[in-house]
């Protein structure tokens, strides 16, 4: 992974790992620690589970479901990774 740390004199040195190693969960913990605010995680581009979070406010309406599917197809054609929230929660809950 090319991981280095600063030694006692401040010089860069390769990290030596114990038996637990540095896996995906440790990497995610580090991202979460470095990129958060009082609302929670603030994923940097390329680090999060999705590029865009699409919030559907009235998923109970057929025309909204159709429009959502159309938008999802268009965005996916451009390579976007999407998180679509089409649950029944109120708008305020979704935006929070």
C-alpha positions in Angstrom: 0.0 0.0 0.0 3.0 2.3 0.2 2.1 3.4 3.7 4.7 5.5 5.6 4.7 7.1 9.0 6.9 9.7 10.6 9.6 8.3 12.9 10.8 10.0 16.2 13.0 12.4 14.2 10.1 13.3 11.8 11.6 11.3 8.8 9.3 9.2 6.7 9.6 5.5 7.3 7.7 2.4 6.1 4.9 1.3 8.5 5.4 -2.1 10.1 2.1 -3.9 10.7 1.2 -6.2 13.5 -0.7 -9.4 12.9 -4.0 -7.5 12.6 -2.7 -5.7 9.5 -4.5 -2.8 7.7 -7.6 -4.0 6.0 -10.6 -2.3 4.5 -12.3 -1.7 7.8 -9.2 0.2 9.2 -9.1 2.2 6.0 -12.8 3.1 6.3 -12.3 4.0 10.0 -9.5 6.4 8.9 -11.7 8.0 6.2 -14.5 8.4 8.7 -12.2 10.0 11.2 -10.7 12.4 8.7 -13.7 13.3 6.7 -16.7 14.1 9.0 -18.5 17.0 10.5 -21.2 17.5 13.1 -23.8 15.8 10.7 -21.7 12.7 10.1 -19.5 11.4 7.3 -18.5 13.7 4.4 -17.3 11.3 1.8 -14.6 12.7 -0.6 -15.1 12.0 -4.3 -14.2 8.4 -5.1 -14.2 7.2 -1.4 -17.9 6.9 -0.7 -20.4 4.2 -1.6 -22.0 6.5 -4.3 -21.2 9.6 -6.3 -24.8 11.0 -6.0 -27.6 10.7 -3.5 -30.9 11.0 -5.3 -33.8 11.7 -2.9 -37.3 11.0 -4.1 -39.9 12.9 -2.1 -43.1 11.4 -3.4 -42.1 7.8 -4.4 -45.8 6.9 -3.8 -46.8 8.7 -7.1 -46.4 6.6 -10.3 -45.1 9.6 -12.3 -42.4 10.2 -9.7 -41.3 6.6 -9.8 -41.1 6.7 -13.6 -39.2 10.0 -13.6 -36.8 8.6 -11.0 -36.1 5.5 -13.1 -35.5 7.7 -16.1 -33.0 9.9 -14.2 -31.3 6.8 -12.7 -30.8 5.3 -16.2 -29.4 8.6 -17.6 -27.0 9.0 -14.7 -25.8 5.4 -14.8 -25.1 5.8 -18.6 -22.6 8.5 -17.6 -21.0 6.2 -15.1 -22.4 7.7 -11.9 -22.7 5.4 -8.8 -26.1 6.2 -7.2 -27.7 6.0 -3.9 -31.5 6.3 -4.4 -33.6 7.1 -1.4 -37.2 6.3 -2.4 -38.4 5.4 1.1 -41.6 6.7 2.7 -39.9 9.0 5.2 -40.7 12.7 5.3 -38.5 15.2 3.3 -37.0 16.6 6.5 -35.8 13.2 7.7 -34.3 12.4 4.3 -32.4 15.7 4.0 -31.1 15.3 7.6 
